[in-house]
Amino acid sequence: MDDVDVVDEPDDESTSSSEETSSTESEEPVIEEDPHAAPQRAGLAEYSWDELSAIADEIAQASDPIEIARYYKLVNSSGKLEGQVKLVEFAGAEHYVQIIGFAQDEKTSGGKAGITFQFTDILALKKMRNSKSNAGGWAYNNEIRDWLSSRVGGKLPKELRRHIVSVEKLTNNDGKTSRTSSVSASSDKLWIPSYIEVFGTTDKAVLSAEGSQYQRFRDEGVTDAHDSTERVKNPTLIKTYKGSKKSWWLRSPNPESSTTVYDIYSTTGEWNMSHANTGGSIGVCPCFCL
């Protein structure tokens, strides 16, 4: 009889164990990606400007911006803006900014800017222009606008200014007028608020066309109450310059006057809507967007 080579067949347990080992080794753990753009911190002051820029982009793209702001603890559990501030050095001095709105301003390049900030105090006392005329509004021959773009921006910290975006600001750029067609857009990185962006209500159509109220002022119930008995001591509207309470400019010309622009009179500890000649030196409390 011929010799026959016998090949040992692997038993079932050996085959099964080998297959299981191979299968187990080939499986990789599933790691869920964090859907958020930045780590969650205790609040506004704790974030870097790089992180806030990333958060702003996330807010701008969100279907519910407040939900994103709540995740990052930029608002309280009810979605309201409170007194959080962040330190900003300007021209060798310490200042603070606060958030006044989310996904409200339109970027010049298209889309929404995620976060709008305002300085909590006055950077300087400035005239709108040397002449006593509000013709040209915010966009034309305006010394404050020129100062903000040519002098202020370059003195902000580098880590902040590289993230500031240009946005479209609506203003009556004629002066004395009743026509809403007088409202046009200018592209700005730094600006001051309009009447409607602060007060939210007005009986003047021209002023109503200059934007909409920011959340910060809406959350605090700010309106354009003219009766002194209706005014409140609102810390958001009280601004100081070198420790003293001062009035501060809005960018809106008084449409019923050819010489005045609105300001917020706050030297007594209460705020009041007012309007001043463009040649007067009044506080500048600028805003910017990420």
SEFITI-592025 format. One record per residue: residue in one letter; x, y, z of N, C-alpha, C in turn. Coordinates in steps of 0.1 Angstrom, whole numbers, plus 5000, padded with zeros to 4 digits. Each point is the difference from the previous one (the first is absolute). Layout:
<rs>
AXYZXYZXYZ...
</rs>
This chain:
<rs>
M500949885000499150125000500950125000D499650104992500850134999499850075013D501150075004499950095012499250124996V499150045009499250124998500350105011D500450124995500250115010498750055006V500150005013498850055008500250145005V499150094996500050145004499050025011D500550045012499150025011499150124997E498749985001499050114999499950085012P500050135000499850085012498749975006D500049995013498749985006499150125000D498749995002499150114999500350115010E500549965013500350105010501150094995S501049944994501250074996499650104989T499249964991499650094989499150115005S499149975009499250105006500750115007S501049955008500850095009500850094991S500649954989500850084991499250104993E498849974996499150094993499650115009E499749965013499550105010501250105003T501249945001501250095003500250104989S499949944987500250094989499050114999S498749965003498950104999500250105011T500449965012500250095011501150104997E501149954994501150094998499750104989S499149964990499850094989499050115004E499249985011499150115004500750115007E499650124996500650125007498950075008P500450055011499050075009499450124992V498750025002499350114994500250125008I500550114995500250125008499150114994E499150045009499050114995500750135000E499850074989500650144998499150105008D500850095007499350115007499450094990P498750035000499450094989500350145003H500650045011500250145003501450044996A500150134997501250064995501150035010A499750015013500950045010499749935013P500949995009499749935013499150095008Q499249945009499150075008500750055013R499950135002500650065012499050075009A500550065010499150065011499150124995G500550074990499350124996500850084991L499550114995500650094990501550035003A500350045013501450045003501049894998E499649885001500949894999500449954986Y499350054990500349964986501150094994S500949944992500950084992499250064988W500650104993499450064989499949904988D501049914999500049894990498749915003E499849975012498949915003498750084998L499950135004498750074998499750024985S501150014992499850014985499449874995A500549895005499549874995498549985005I499850045013498650005005499150094992A500450114996499250104992499649934987D501049934993499749944988498949895002E500149925011499049905003498750065003I499950115007498750075003499450054987A500850054991499550064987499449894992Q500549885001499449894991498949925007A499750035012499149925008498550044997S499149905000498650034999499550075012D500649975012499650065012501350065007P500350134997501250065005500150005015I498950025007499950015014500449875007E499649894993500349875006501549985000I500750044989501549995000500650105010A499550125002500550095010499849955014R498949935002499749945013501049885003Y500349924990501049905002501450065004Y500450114994501250065004500050095012K498850015006499850085013500250154997L499650044988500050144997498850075004V498949925002498750055006499749915011N498950055008499649915011499149894996S499549925009499249884997498850044992S499550125002498850054993500350064987G501350014996500450054987500150155000K500150065012500150155002501550045001L500350124995501350055002500150075013E501049975008500250075013501250085000G500750025011501150095001501449954997Q500149904992501349954997500850104992V501350015003500950094993501349934997K500850064990501349944997501050124999L501149985005501050115000500650024986V500250134997500750044987500950115003E501249994997501050115002499950094987F499950135003500050104989500950125004A500950034991500950115002500650005014G500449895005500749985013499150005012A498650014998499150005011499149884999E499549965012499149885000498550054998H499349934991498650024998499349875000Y498750004999499249885000499050014989V499749884994498949994990499049905005Q498850014995498949915003499349964988I499449894999499249954989498650075000I499650064988498750064999499149934991G500549914992499149934990500749884994F499149914994500549884993499449994986A500849974990499549974987499050114995Q500350135002499250114996500650084989D501250035001500750084990500349924987E499950074989500349944987501550034996K500849904998501450024996500050064985T500950084998500250064987500349894990S500749905004500449894991498849904998G498950025008498949914998499849915013G498749975003499749925012500050095012K499749935011499950075013501350005008A500250115007501150005010499449945013G500749915006499449925011499850085013I501050085004499950075013500350154998T499250095006500250145000500450055014F501050075001500550065013499950155000Q499950055013500250155002500950025012F500850114999500850045012499050045011T500449975012499150045011500350145005D501150064995500250145004500450084988I500350135001500350094989501550004998L500449994987501450004996500550144999A499250094996500450144998498850094998L500250135002499050104997500350074986K499149994991500250044986498950084995K500350084990499050074992499649914988M498750014995499749934988500650074988R500050135000500750084990500250145005N500850084994500250145005498950094997S499349984989498850084997498849955007K499150105003498749965007499049964989S500249884995499149944990500049855000N498949944999499949855000499949954986A500150094990500049954986501149904997G499749894994500949904997500049895011G499350025011499849905010501349935005W499949875001501249925005501049984989A499649984988500849954989501050104994Y499650135001500850104992500550115009N501350034999500650125007499749995015N500149885005499749985014501449975008E500450095009501349995006500149885010I498949965006500049895009500249874992R499349994989500249884991501449994995D500650114996501350004995501049975011W499850055012500849975012500049855003L498849945000499949865004500749914990S499950034987500749924990501550024999S500450125002501450034997500950005013R499450025011500850025013499749895010V498749965002499749915010500349864997G499649954988500249864996501449965002G501050084996501449965001500549995014K499350065010500550005014499349895008L499149924994499449895007501049885000P499949915009501049895000499949924987K501249964996500149924987499149885000E500049935011499249875001498550034998L499650125003498650044998499750064986R500950094996499650074987500149914988R500849895000500049914989498749934998H499250005010498749934999498850094998I500250135001498950094998499650004985V498750004997499549994986499250134997S500150044987499250114996498549964998V499250095005498549984999499350124994E498849984995499250104993499250075010K500250135002499250085010499150104993L498849995003498950094994499950135008T500050114992499950135006499350104991N499250095005499650114992501250094997N500549994988501250084996499750134993D498750055001499750134995500050105010G499449975012499950105010498550035003K499650124998498650045002499149954989T499249905003499249944989498849925006S499049974992498949915004500049884992R501049984990500049904991500849885005T499449885000500849885004501049974990S499850054987501049974990501450075003S500050095010501250075004500949905008V499549895004500749905008500849914990S501350005002500949924991501149935009A500649904994501049925008501450054998S500849995011501450024999500749885006S501249974995500849885005500950055011D499949945012500850055011500549885008K501250015006500549915009499750055015L500050135001499750065013499050114998W499050015008498950094998499350035014I499150095000499250035012498549964996P499249975010498749954997499150114995S498949954993499050094996498950025011Y499150094998498950025009499249875002I499649944989499149885001500749885006E501449994997500749895006500150005015V499850125006500050015014498649995006F499150094995498750025006498949904994G500249964988499049904995498750054995T499650125005498750054996500250154997T499150054990500050144997498850034991D499650125000498950044992500550064986K501350004998500650054988500449894990A499450004989500349894990501550004996V500650114999501450014996500949935010L499750035013500849935010499849855000S498749964998499749865000500749924989A500450074990500749934988501549985003E500550045011501450005003500549875007G499249894999500449885007498949955009S500449925010499149955010500749995013Q499249995011500650015013500849885004Y501250035006500949895004499449935012Q500349875001499449925011500350065014R501350055002500450055013499050105005F499650104991499150105004498549955002R499749914991498749945000499849925013D501049925004499949925012499850095013E500550124999499950095012498850104999G499249984990498850084998500250144997V501050034992500350144996499050044989T499450115002499150064990500350154999D499450074990500350144999499050095008A499849975013499150075008500650155001H499150094998500450145001499650065013D499149955007499550055013501149955010S500550105008501049975010499649905010T498749995003499449915010500149864995E500249984987500149864994501449954998R501050105002501449964998500449925013V501049914997500549925011501650025001K500549975011501550015001500549864995N500450014987500449884993501550004998P500749905007501550014999500549984986T499349934991500449994987500150134992L499250095003499950134993500850115007I500549975012500850105007501549984996K500650094994501449994995500950105007T501249965002500950105007501350024991Y500650115003501350044993500950045011K501149935002501050025011499350015014G499049925002499349995013498850095001S499750094991498950095001498949974990K498850015004498949974991499950104989K499849954988500050094988498949964991S499550094992499149974989500849934989W499349924992500749934989499250004987W500750004989499450024987499249874995L498950024993499549904991500350054986R499949924990500450044987498850064992S498850015006498850044992499850155000P500050064989499650144999498650025005N499750115006498650045003499350044987P499149924995499450024987499150134999E499850065012499250125000500950135002S501349984999500950115002501249994990S500550114997501250004990501350015007T500050015014501250025007500349895011T499149925004500249925012500049854996V500649925009500149864999499649955014Y499449885001499649955013501149955009D499950025013500949955009499249955012I500749935009499449965013500650085011Y499250085006500450085011500049925013S501149995006500149915012500850065011T500250135001500950065009499450005014T498749985002499350015013499949875006G500349894994499849875005498849934994E499250084993498949954992500350024986W499449924991500250024986498850084994N500350074989498950074993500450024986M499149984991500250024986500150154998S501050054992500250144998500650014986H500250124996500750034987500950125001A501249994995501050115001500550054987N500550125000500650054988501349924996T500249974988501149924995501350055004G500150135003501350065004500349995015G499149945007500349985015500849875002S500850015011500949885003499249915010I499749884995499249915008500649864999G499749915009500649875001499849914989V501149924997499949904989500249865007C499049924998500049875006499749904989P501149954993499849934988499649855001C499649954989499649854999500849944989F500149875000500649924990499449865000C500349924989499549874998501149904998L499849885004500849884996499249914991
</rs>
